[in-house]
C-alpha cells in the first residue's frame, strides 16, 4: 500500500456512501431533523439558526468543539455601517464594502451573493452580539496584522491601499476588522459565546465522535443520515483522545512532527475503540468540518509547494467534510488555492522598505495585506523574496518592537530578523553582490522608489505617499521572507472546498444540481473567503454560510419530491476522488 493510502486510512478514514433502498433498512440509534457535522464557528451558526427555525438539531464533533475558530484571532470582517464604525467616525455602506471585496473575492462567488453578504453584514454582527460576543470601536494608531489588547477595530485587509479604493463610494476607507473583546487572542472568546448559545438554544451535541460516511437513499439520492464512530465514555483512551486535541493545538506551530504524531494517535484510538452508530437526519446534514490543511494526500496532490509553510488549522482540518461531500458526488473547487500569510507589519515601518524577488525586482506593493503579499510571493516568485530596509527604518522598527505595545509573537521575530538574520551591506551594489542579484536591476528599484518618495514620480507598485521612503545611503539590511525562512514562518491554510448552491448552501453535484439533504458551510464550502483571504473574512463567512445552511436544512421538506430527484452516482471510492 502506498504512503498516501496509508495516510487516508489512518488520518482521514472517510468511506464511500452507504446506499440503501429506504431509511427503514437502517437501525438508527438516534434521529433528529438536522445533523451538523463539525462544531466550529460555521457549525455553531448553522445549529443555532436551525433551532431558531424550530428544527431538532444534533451537532457532532470529533473532539470537544471549537475547531479552527477557537484558534483564530476572533476577528469578524463586518461593514456597511456597523455601530462601531460609526462610533469611530467612519462612514461605510454595503455598496462600498461590496466594491472593495470584489478585489478580494475575484468572482469565486457571484456578485449577487457578495452583495447579499455585505447587506447582511450589520445584521450578522448584531446576531453575534445576541449570541454573547462583544465588540468595540477602539482602534490602533498604525497598520497591524493583529491589534493589541484594548484595540478592537482595525483595517484588517487592503482597504487603505490606493488600488483597492473607490472614492466615488466613500471619502476615506472604513476599517472592517471587528475583533471580539477579550484579553489575548479572541478566538476562544468568540467560540465560547457560540458554544454556549448552541446549548442554550437546545441543540443536542455528540462529541468525541467522528462521521465516517453518509447514508444515502439510492433511488432519490437523498442523504438520510450519517454513520458515526463514537468513543465510549469512561475509557482512559477516550480521555487521552480528548487531551490530544489540546496538545496538538499547542504543538502544531513549533513542533509540527509531534503534532502530526498526535493526530495519528487520535485516529488510531478512534479505529480501536470507536463504536459504530447510525444517526438519522430527517431534513438534512450540514458539513462544517473546516479545511484540509492537515490532509497530506490532498496537499501533495494540489499544493505541494506550500507544505514547508506553517500549517494553520485545528486537528480536525483534515478534509473530512470535503471528502464526505465528494463521496456522494459533491464537487471540490479551487483545492489548489492556499492562503499564505507573509505579514511584514508590524513593525509598521517595514512596508516602507522594498520587497524584491531573487532577481532584485520589486513585485508587489509592500503595504498590502499579508495574504496578498504571500500570494504574489508563492504563486509568482517561487516562494522566495527579500525585504530591504535601511538603518533609519531599522531604528524606528526596533523602537516600536520594544516600546510600541506589540505582541511578543510580532516583536520578537522582527528583532531577531533585523539584528541576527538580516544580510547587512554598505551599499546597493554590495547588497546585490551578497544576494547574487544584478546590481543594475536592484539599483533601478531604489532609484524609482526614491523618486516617488521625493514626489517626482508615482510609485511603480502603487504605494501610497505616506508609505514611501527615500533611501539616502548608509547600511542596508535584507531580510529573507521566503517560505523556507524558519525564523520567519509563513503561515498557510486551505481555502478551496465543496461547491454549493449560493442561495441555500446545498452541496451541488457535477451537473449543478442540489444533492438532496446535504449542505456545507465555513471552509468546507466555497464562500466569500475562498479566493484571497483577509483577516476576519473566514469567521464572517462562517456566520453567513452557517446561518444560510442551517435555515435551509431546517425548512427543507422531509423526504424527497419527485421533481427534485437527481441522478444518483455510485458510491465513490475516495482514493480516486479528485476536484
N, C-alpha and C positions, 0 to 999 in steps of 0.2 A: 504494500500500500504506500502511496506517495505521501510525502510530508504534508501536502495541502489537505489530503483526505483525512490524515490523522488529526489535523487541526480542526476540521469540520466536526469530527466525531467527538472530540474532547472539549472544544471551546464553544462550538455553535451547533449543538445537536438538534437542529430543526429538521423534521421529516416531511415527506410528501403528505398531502391532504388525505384524510381518511374519508373515502367516498362511501355513502350509504344510500339506500333507496328512500328511507324516511327516518325521521327522528326517533321513531319507535324502535329502531334496531339497536339503539344505544341505551345502556343502563346509566343514566345520568346521576351523578352524586349531588348535583345542585342545579338550579335553574333560576335565571333572572331575565330581565328584559335586555339589559346591556352589559356586556363584559368588556372592561377596559384592561388592556394588556400593557402594563408599564405605568408606574405611579410617580412620574416626574411632573414638571410643570404642565405639559400638554395633557397627560393622563388625568391629573387632578382637575384641570379646567374642564375636560370632557365629562368626568364623573359628576362634578358639581352642576354643570349645565344640564346633564341628563336627568339628574334628580330634580332640578328646578322645573323640568318639563314633566315630572310625575313618573319617571321610569324607575324601576327597581334596578339597582346597579351593584355589580361586584367588580372591584379593582384587584387585579392580580399583579404582584411584583416579585421578581426573582429574589430580591433582598428585603429591605425594610422600607423602601420608598425613597424618593429624592432624586435619584438618577443624576444626570449632569446638571440639573437645575440647582441642586444643593451645593454643587462645587463651583458654581458660577459666581460672578460678581454681583448678581442680583440687580442688574440694570435692565430696565424696560424701555425700549425705544417708543416714545409717545410724543405726539404733537397735534397740530391742528388747532391749538388754542387751549392747552391744559391750564388749570388754575395756577400751577406752579410756574409755567412760562409767563403768565400774566403778572404774577407776584414779583417775578424777577425783571419785569419791564420789557418783555418781548412780545411782539405780535407774531402770530402764526395762523395758518389756515390749512384745511385739508388739501386744498389745491397746491399750496406751496410745498407741503410735505410730499405730495404725490410727485410733483415736478422734480424734487431732489431725489426721491427714491428711485425714479426711473433710471438715474445714473448707476444705481447700485443693483437694481433688480434685473436689468438687462433683458427684459422680456421673459424671464423664467416663469412668471405668472402673467395673466392677461392684464391689460390696462384697467379693465372693469374691476378685477379682484384687487389690484393695487389701490384704486380709488376707494373701494369699499374698506380696505384695511385702514386707510388714512381717515375716512369719515368716521369709522368706528373707534378710532384711537382714544378719544377723550372718554367715551363710554366704557371702553375696556379698562382704562386706568381707574375710572370710578368703580367699576366692578371689582377690580383687585382690592381697592380700599374697603369695599364691603366685605371682602373675604378676610380682612385683617392686616393687609400690607399698608405701610405708611410711606409717604414721600415728602419732599421738602424742596424749597426753591433756592437754597444757598448754593453758590457757585464758586469754583476755584478761579483764581486770577489768571491762570495760564492753561494752555492746552495740555492735556494729560491723557494717558491711556486708561487711568482709573483714578478717580478723585479721592483725596484723603478724608479721614473721618471728619464729619461736620459739613462736608460738601456733597450735595445730592442731586444737583442738576448740572449738566455739562455738555459740551459738544462731543458727542460720542462717535461721530463719523467724519465726513468730509465737508460739512456744512460751510465752514469758513474758507474752503479752498475756492479761489475765483472761478475755476472751470465748472464748478457744481452749482453756482449761484443762479438765481433768476430774479434780477432787480425789478422786473415787471410785476412780480407777485409779492415781494417782500422787500422792505427797505434795507434791512440787515438780517442776516441768517439767525434763526432761532435755535437754541440748544434743545435737543430732544432726548438726551440720555437721562432718564429718571431712575436714580439709584434708590433702592429701598433703604429707609432709615435704619441703620444698625451700626454697631461698633465692629470694626473689622470688615472683611468682605461680606457682602449682604446676601449671598445666595442661600445660606442656611435659613436666614430670617424670612426671605421670600418664600421658600418652600414650606417652612413651618406654618405660615399663615394658610397656604392652600391645603396642607395636610390636615390641619385642624378643621378647616371648613369642609373638606371632604367628609370627615367623620360626623361633623355637626349636621350636615345635610342628610345623613342617614345612609350613605353608601357603605356597603359592606366591603371588607378587604380580606384578601388571602395573600399573605406574604411568605417568603421562603418557598416560593412556588414558581416553576418555570413552564411556560407554554411550549409544548413540544411540536404540536401540529394542529391544524384546523380540521374541523369536521364539516363535510360538505354534502349537501343533498345532490345526488348525481344528476337527476333529471333537470332540475331548475338551476343548478349551480349556486344555490343559496348557502351561505355559511350558517351552519346550525349551532356551532359552539366550538369548544376547544378541548384538546387533550392536554392535561397539565400534570407535571410531576411535582408532588408536594413533599416537603421534608417533614418527618414526624416530630411532633412536639416532645420535649423532654430528652431527646437524644443529644449526647455530647457533641456529635458531629454536626448536628443542626446548629448548635451554639457556635461551633467553630466556623461554620459556613456564614453565619450572621456576622461574626467578628472579621472574617476575611474582607468583606466589603469595606469596612472601616480601615483596615490595614492597607488594602490595595489603594485606597484613596490617598493615603499618606505616601505610599511608595511610588505611585505612578509616575511622578515627575523626576525624582532624583535617584530612584532605584528601579529602573524600568524592568530589568531581568527578574528581580524579586517580585515585582507586581505581576508580571506575566505568569510566574510560577504560582502566585496566589490565585489567579484566575483559573488556571488549570486544576488547582486543588479544589476550588469551589465546584467546578464542573464534575470532577471525579466524585465528590461527595454526593452530588445530585444523582449521578448514574448508579451509585452503590446503594443508597438508602431511600431514594425518592419513591413515593407511592403514586401510582397512576390513577388519575380520576378524569371523568368527563363532565364538563360543565356546559349546560345548555344556555344559549343566548337567543331568546325568543325573537328579539328585534335586530340585534346587531353586535358585532365585535369591533372595537376600536383599537388599532395598533398604535402604540405610542412608546416604543422601547428605546428611542434615541437613535444615534447614528451607528456607524460601523467602523470607527477608527481602530478598534482593537480586534477586528477580524483580519488576521494576517493574510488569508487567502484573497480576500477582496482587495486589500491594499497591494498585494503582489500583482494582482490582475489589472487594477485600474490606476494605481498611483504609487508605483514603487519609488519614485524619486523623493517622495515625501516621508518615507519610512525613517530616515535618520532624524527627523524632527522630533519635537517634544509632543508626543501623542497626548491629546487632551480629550478627556471624557470620563464617564463613570464606568464601573466594572461591567455593567450591562450594555455598554455601547459596542456590541459585537455583531450588529447587523441582523439580529434575530427577527425583528419586526419586518425588515425588508425581505428576508427570506420566507417568512410566513406568507407575506403577500405574494411573492413570486411563486410560491408553491401552488397557488390556485389561479395562476395566470396574470397576476399583477405585474406591471412593467416598471423596472428600475430606470431612472433617468439621471444623467449627469453624475454617475458614480465616480468618474474621474475628477470631479470638482472638489478639491480640498482647500480649505481656507488656511493660509499661512500668515501668522501674525508677527511681522517684523516691525515692532514699535521702536521708534527712536525718540520718543518723547513720553514722559520726561527723561532727562532734563529738557526743559522747554526750549533751550537754545540749540540743541543738537540739530534740529531741522534747518538751522541757518547755515549749517555746513553743506558739503556736497556729497551726494551719493553717486558712485561711479561703478561701472562694471569692470571686468578684468582687462578690458582694452583702455580703460581710463575715461570712458564716455559717461556722461550723465544720462540716465534713462527714465527718471521719474521726478516729479515734484516732491521734494523732501518733506513738505509739510502735510502730505496726505495721511489718512488714517492707516494704521499699521497693516491691516489686511490688504489694502490696495498696494502698498509698497511690497508686501510679501508676495502678492500675485505677480507683480511685474518682475520681482526677483526670481521666483521659481519658474514661471511659465516662459519668460523671455530671456533670462540671463543664466539659465542653468543652475540656479540656486546660489550664485556667487556674486559678491559685491563688497564694496568698501564705503564707509562713512569717513569723510575727511573734515577735520576741524583744525583750528589754529590755537595758539596759546591763549588768546583772548577768550575764545569760546570755551576752552577747557577750564579756565579760571572761573568763568561765570557758571558753567555746569557744575563744577566742584562745590561752589558756594551753595547752589540750590540743593545738591545732594546732601550736604552737611547741615544746612540751616533752613531749607525750604519746605520742611514738613512732608517729605516724600515717604512712601512706604519703603521698608527695607528691601523688598524684592525689586524696587525700582532703583534705589540709590546705590546699593552695594555692588551690583554688577556693573553699573555705569562707572563707578570709581575704579573698580578693578580693570575695566577695559581701557580707561583713559590712562591709568598710571602703571599698569603691569603688562598689558597685552598689546596696546597700540604700537604700530610701527612709527617711529619718530624720524623725521627728516628735516634738513635745514633749508630746503627749497623745493619747488615743484619738480625740478629736474632730478634732484636727489631722491625724492619720493618715487618718481616714475622708475628710476633705476632699481630701487629696493622692491618695488611691486611688480617689476618686469612689465612695465607699460611703455607705450610710445610717449616720450616726453612732450612732443609737439601736440599730440592729441590731448593729453592731460592739461597742458598749458592753455589750450583754447577753452577748456571748461572754466578755468579760473578767470580768463580774460572776459568771457561773456558774462559770467556771474558778477564780476566786479563792475562791469559797465552797467549792468542792471541795478546794482546796489547804489551806484552814483546817479542813477536816473537818466543815463544816456541812452538806454535801450530797454526793451522789455525782456524779462527773464525768459530764456528759451523753453523752460519747463513750466512756465506759468506761475511761478512762486509769487505770492502777494508781496507788496512793498515792505510791509512790516517784518517779513521773514527773510529779507535779503541781507547779505553780509559782505562787506568788502575785505578781502584778504590783503593785508598791507605788508606782507613779508614776515620773516621770523619763522619759528619752528612750526611744522605741520605734523598732525597725528592722524594716522589712518587706522580705523577700527574695522576689523573683519566682521561683516554682518551676514556671512554665508550660513547656509543651513548646517554646515559642519562645524561651526564655531561653538565649542562646548561651553565656553564661558558666557555665551550669549544665546541661549537656547531659542529655537524658532518653534513656537507652539503651532500645532496643526490639528485641525478637526475636519470631519467629513460633512459635506453639505448635500450631496445627492440623496435621493430616496424614491419612494413609490409615487408614480403619477396618480393624481386624484382628480375627481370632478370638483372644480373650484367652487361650485355652488353649494355642495353639501359635504365635501370631504370623503366621498366614497372612492375606494380604490377602483381604478379602471383597468380593463384588460387591453390586449393588443389591438382589439377592434374599436377601442374607445368607449366601450360600454361599462356601466357600473357593475361591479361584482356584488350581487345582492347580499346584504347583511354584513359587508366588510368596509370599514372606514380606517383612515390613518391620519395622524396629526403629529405636530412637532417635527423633529428632524428625521423621523421615519418617513415623512412625506415631503414631496416637493412643495415649497412655500416661498414666501417673500424673502426668506433668509438663505435661499438655496443657490444664489449666484455669487454675490460679493458681500461678505459679512461685515456688518458694523455693530459695535457694541450695543447690546440691548435688543437687536432685531430678532434674535432667536427666541428670547423669552416673550417678546411681544407676539411673535407668531405662535408660540405655544398656547397663549391665551386665545388668540384669534382663531387658529385652526382647531384647537381643542374644543372650544365652545361650539364651533361650527359642526364638528363631527359628533359631539355629544348630543346636540339638539337634533340633528338629522337622524341619528340612531334611535333616540328616544321617541321620535314622532313617526318612525317607519311603521308600516303595517306589518303585523305578524304574518309570516308566510310569504309566498311569492305570487304576484299577479301574473297570469299567463302572458300578457302582452309585454311584460318586462323581463321575460326569461332570456337568458344569454346562452350562447353555445358553450357547453362545458368542455374544458380541455382536460385531458387525462392528468392524473396526479403526476407532478413533476419531480423527477429525481434531482435533488438540489445540487449535486456535483456538476450538473450540466446547465444550471441556470445562469443566464447572463443578462446584462442590461442591453 
